[in-house]
Structures are given as C-alpha cells and as structure tokens.
Amino acid sequence: MNAETREFINLYNQLESLIRSSYDLPKDAGPIYWLSHSLSSFRDVSTDLDYIRRVRNLLSHCGLVNDDYPVTPSEGMLETLRATIDKVRDIPNALRLCIETRDIFSASMDDCIRPAMREMAEKVFTHVPILEDGRVVGVFSENTLLAYMNTSNIVVISENDTFEKVRDFLPLDRHVSEKFAFVSRGTIATEVVKLFQDSLARRERVGMVFVTEHGEPDEELLGILTAWDMAAFF
C-alpha cells in the first residue's frame, strides 16, 4: 500500500470516529454521508465527501493489482479530509456551549414566585425554566405573569404563592409571544444559529433552546442556550 492510500484510509477512519463521538447520529447513519447531507455547515463539501466515500468503498472491496491498490487518492482528497477533520474539531456542539443545568437558575412548581422574581430582577434573568424530575415542564417569564394577571384579573402575588398558582400559563406552548426549542447535546453551534435565524425569518422569537441527550422534551435537561450565547457564531 502506497503512502497516499495509507494516509487516505487513516484520515477517513479518523473522520468517521470523530463524527460519531461529536454528534448525535442515527444508529444506522453512515457518518460521512450524514455529516455532508444533514449539517448545513458541511454542504459545501458534500460532493467532494461523496466522491471520497465512493473511493473508500472501492479500496475496501476491490482486489489488489500486483499486490497494491489500483487507485491512488489524490492530494486534493487528502486535503479535503484534513480540512473536514479540523472543522469538526473547531465547531463546538451544544453541550460544550450551553449553560449547564447546575449553573441555571431554575425552579419547581413548589417554589415561591416572589423570591424567584427578585432573583430575576437582581441577575437580569428573563426566563426561569420550571423543572420536574430534571425535565422541563414550563418556563416562567414576565409574559407569563402578565398573561396570568390579564386572565385572572388578579394583580397581587403573595410572598407564599408558588408556581403551582400559575401552572396553566407555564407550558411552553402557552407562550404566545415566543417559542422554545430542544436540541440534542451533539447539535453543532452553526445548526443552533440556523434555528434562531429561521425563527426570525418566520417573525418568531426563540426565548430559549433546551439541550437534552437526543433533543427530546421528555429527557432530562442538560443545559440551555440563548441568542446571547450564540452571538459569536452569528
């Protein structure tokens, strides 16, 4: 096996392993095909990666000619593989970027509202995730309070009132003026940015993005992302 073919196979295997360890792939997905066709950040090299993938399959399944492979990968293929590996390493995923759960100001239905409101004012928090067994069951914000008061005609929240009192206004789909989203821990930064940008194009405001293992709402919360957290990638 010549040096170019040896490096090509090593780089290809390295890229496959890196993709699997970095992103939340479907179990039956081929890593390099998935990368180039599922993530917008890599679509500019999708044609090159598809060709590289076919060459890799040829090298894996064809017979040797005079004790060597009949195809020698070009320097351009090697450079594409090197550059893609560097790019995968450089773009952080959601878990690396997010504010982790242990550092999030959150509450439960049994917690009192007014102390939380004081904390929000002092720390300039706009949203408080409401958790049950580690899962997001709602969000408290100024809009939640306004909706509650407007509906109930009550303008007083006592010191002992808990979030249970406003339970009906906490679910994510009850926030008329904003949306919330879930992403998996392996979702890369540019895909989260695209989520915010697509929402703006639809004239929707994403208040918060929740990070869970596979991006499912019924999973334990791992962290949160806001537009401010993603500002460097816009």
C-alpha positions as CSV (number, residue, x, y, z in Angstrom):
1,M,0.0,0.0,0.0
2,N,1.5,3.4,-1.0
3,A,1.8,6.3,1.4
4,E,-1.1,8.3,-0.1
5,T,-3.6,5.3,0.2
6,R,-2.4,4.6,3.7
7,E,-3.0,8.2,4.8
8,F,-6.3,8.3,3.0
9,I,-7.7,5.3,4.8
10,N,-6.3,6.6,8.2
11,L,-7.8,10.0,7.7
12,Y,-11.1,8.5,6.6
13,N,-11.3,6.3,9.6
14,Q,-10.3,9.2,11.9
15,L,-13.1,11.4,10.5
16,E,-15.7,8.7,10.9
17,S,-14.7,8.2,14.5
18,L,-14.7,11.9,15.2
19,I,-18.1,12.4,13.7
20,R,-19.6,9.6,15.8
21,S,-18.0,10.9,19.0
22,S,-19.0,14.5,18.4
23,Y,-22.6,14.3,17.1
24,D,-25.8,12.5,17.9
25,L,-26.1,10.4,14.8
26,P,-29.0,8.0,14.0
27,K,-27.8,4.5,14.7
28,D,-28.0,3.4,11.1
29,A,-26.3,6.5,9.6
30,G,-23.1,6.4,7.7
31,P,-21.0,9.2,9.5
32,I,-19.6,10.9,6.5
33,Y,-22.7,10.8,4.4
34,W,-24.7,12.1,7.4
35,L,-22.3,14.9,8.0
36,S,-22.3,16.2,4.5
37,H,-26.1,15.9,3.9
38,S,-27.5,16.7,7.3
39,L,-25.4,19.6,8.6
40,S,-25.6,22.8,6.6
41,S,-22.1,23.8,7.6
42,F,-20.6,20.9,5.6
43,R,-22.8,21.0,2.5
44,D,-20.2,23.0,0.5
45,V,-18.0,19.9,0.5
46,S,-20.8,17.3,0.2
47,T,-19.9,16.5,-3.4
48,D,-16.3,16.0,-2.5
49,L,-17.1,13.9,0.5
50,D,-19.5,11.7,-1.5
51,Y,-16.7,11.1,-4.0
52,I,-14.2,10.3,-1.2
53,R,-16.7,7.9,0.3
54,R,-17.0,6.1,-3.0
55,V,-13.3,5.8,-3.4
56,R,-13.1,4.5,0.2
57,N,-15.7,1.8,-0.7
58,L,-13.7,0.9,-3.8
59,L,-10.5,0.5,-1.8
60,S,-12.3,-1.6,0.8
61,H,-14.0,-4.0,-1.6
62,C,-11.8,-4.2,-4.7
63,G,-9.0,-6.7,-5.2
64,L,-5.3,-5.8,-5.3
65,V,-3.4,-5.4,-8.6
66,N,0.2,-6.5,-8.4
67,D,-0.1,-6.5,-4.6
68,D,-1.3,-2.9,-4.5
69,Y,-4.5,-0.9,-4.7
70,P,-5.5,0.1,-8.3
71,V,-6.5,3.6,-7.2
72,T,-4.3,6.2,-5.5
73,P,-6.2,9.0,-3.8
74,S,-5.2,12.5,-4.9
75,E,-3.7,15.2,-2.7
76,G,-7.0,17.1,-3.1
77,M,-8.9,14.2,-1.4
78,L,-6.4,14.1,1.4
79,E,-6.6,17.9,1.9
80,T,-10.4,17.7,2.0
81,L,-10.3,15.0,4.7
82,R,-7.8,17.0,6.7
83,A,-9.8,20.2,6.5
84,T,-13.0,18.5,7.4
85,I,-11.4,16.9,10.5
86,D,-10.2,20.3,11.6
87,K,-13.6,21.8,11.0
88,V,-15.4,19.1,13.0
89,R,-12.9,19.7,15.9
90,D,-13.3,23.5,15.7
91,I,-17.1,23.8,15.7
92,P,-18.3,23.2,19.3
93,N,-21.5,21.3,19.9
94,A,-24.5,22.4,22.0
95,L,-23.3,20.6,25.2
96,R,-19.9,22.5,25.0
97,L,-21.6,25.8,24.5
98,C,-24.6,25.6,26.8
99,I,-25.1,26.9,30.3
100,E,-25.2,23.6,32.2
101,T,-28.1,22.7,34.4
102,R,-26.1,23.1,37.6
103,D,-25.5,26.7,36.7
104,I,-29.0,27.5,35.6
105,F,-31.4,29.4,37.8
106,S,-34.5,27.1,37.7
107,A,-37.5,26.4,39.9
108,S,-40.1,23.8,40.6
109,M,-43.8,24.1,41.0
110,D,-43.4,24.1,44.8
111,D,-41.1,27.1,44.8
112,C,-42.4,30.6,45.7
113,I,-42.8,33.1,42.9
114,R,-41.7,36.3,44.5
115,P,-38.2,35.2,45.6
116,A,-37.7,34.0,42.0
117,M,-38.8,37.3,40.7
118,R,-36.4,39.1,43.0
119,E,-33.6,36.9,41.7
120,M,-34.6,37.6,38.1
121,A,-34.5,41.3,38.7
122,E,-31.2,41.2,40.5
123,K,-29.4,38.9,38.0
124,V,-31.3,40.3,34.9
125,F,-32.8,36.8,34.1
126,T,-35.6,36.9,31.6
127,H,-36.7,33.3,31.9
128,V,-36.8,30.7,34.6
129,P,-37.2,27.0,33.5
130,I,-39.6,25.1,35.6
131,L,-38.3,21.5,36.2
132,E,-39.9,18.3,37.4
133,D,-37.6,15.3,37.9
134,G,-35.0,17.2,35.9
135,R,-37.3,17.7,32.9
136,V,-38.6,21.0,31.5
137,V,-42.3,21.3,32.2
138,G,-42.6,25.1,31.6
139,V,-41.0,28.5,31.7
140,F,-41.7,31.5,33.9
141,S,-41.2,34.9,32.4
142,E,-42.6,38.4,32.6
143,N,-45.0,37.4,29.9
144,T,-46.3,34.5,32.0
145,L,-47.1,36.9,34.8
146,L,-48.9,39.3,32.5
147,A,-50.9,36.6,30.9
148,Y,-51.9,35.3,34.3
149,M,-53.0,38.7,35.7
150,N,-54.8,39.6,32.5
151,T,-56.8,36.3,32.6
152,S,-57.5,36.1,36.3
153,N,-57.9,39.9,37.0
154,I,-55.5,39.4,40.0
155,V,-52.7,41.9,40.4
156,V,-51.2,40.6,43.6
157,I,-48.8,37.7,44.0
158,S,-48.3,37.0,47.7
159,E,-45.0,36.0,49.3
160,N,-46.2,32.5,49.7
161,D,-47.7,31.9,46.3
162,T,-45.9,29.1,44.4
163,F,-45.5,28.5,40.7
164,E,-48.4,26.0,41.1
165,K,-50.6,29.0,41.1
166,V,-49.7,29.9,37.6
167,R,-49.2,26.3,36.3
168,D,-51.6,26.7,33.4
169,F,-49.5,29.6,32.0
170,L,-46.1,27.8,32.2
171,P,-46.2,25.2,29.5
172,L,-44.0,26.0,26.5
173,D,-47.0,26.2,24.1
174,R,-48.8,28.8,26.2
175,H,-46.2,31.5,25.5
176,V,-47.9,33.4,22.7
177,S,-45.1,35.9,22.0
178,E,-42.2,33.4,21.9
179,K,-41.2,29.9,21.1
180,F,-38.9,27.4,22.7
181,A,-36.8,24.6,21.1
182,F,-35.0,21.4,22.0
183,V,-31.7,20.2,20.5
184,S,-29.5,17.2,21.2
185,R,-26.2,17.5,23.0
186,G,-24.3,16.9,19.8
187,T,-26.0,19.6,17.7
188,I,-23.3,21.9,16.4
189,A,-23.2,25.6,17.0
190,T,-24.0,26.6,13.4
191,E,-27.1,24.5,13.4
192,V,-28.4,26.2,16.6
193,V,-27.7,29.6,15.0
194,K,-29.7,28.5,11.9
195,L,-32.5,27.6,14.3
196,F,-32.6,31.2,15.6
197,Q,-32.2,32.7,12.1
198,D,-35.0,30.6,10.7
199,S,-37.3,31.6,13.5
200,L,-36.5,35.3,12.9
201,A,-37.3,34.8,9.2
202,R,-40.8,33.5,10.3
203,R,-41.1,36.5,12.7
204,E,-40.9,34.2,15.7
205,R,-38.8,34.8,18.8
206,V,-37.0,31.9,20.4
207,G,-36.8,32.6,24.1
208,M,-34.5,29.7,25.0
209,V,-33.1,26.5,23.5
210,F,-33.0,23.5,25.8
211,V,-30.3,20.9,25.4
212,T,-31.1,17.2,26.1
213,E,-29.5,14.0,25.2
214,H,-31.3,13.4,22.0
215,G,-33.3,16.7,21.7
216,E,-36.5,15.2,23.1
217,P,-38.6,17.3,25.5
218,D,-39.2,14.4,27.9
219,E,-35.5,13.9,28.5
220,E,-33.5,15.4,31.4
221,L,-32.3,18.9,30.9
222,L,-28.5,19.2,30.3
223,G,-28.3,22.9,29.7
224,I,-29.8,26.0,27.9
225,L,-28.7,28.2,25.0
226,T,-29.9,31.7,24.3
227,A,-29.3,34.1,21.4
228,W,-26.7,35.8,23.6
229,D,-24.8,32.6,24.0
230,M,-24.7,32.1,20.2
231,A,-23.8,35.7,19.4
232,A,-20.2,34.8,18.4
233,F,-21.4,32.5,15.7
234,F,-23.9,34.8,14.1
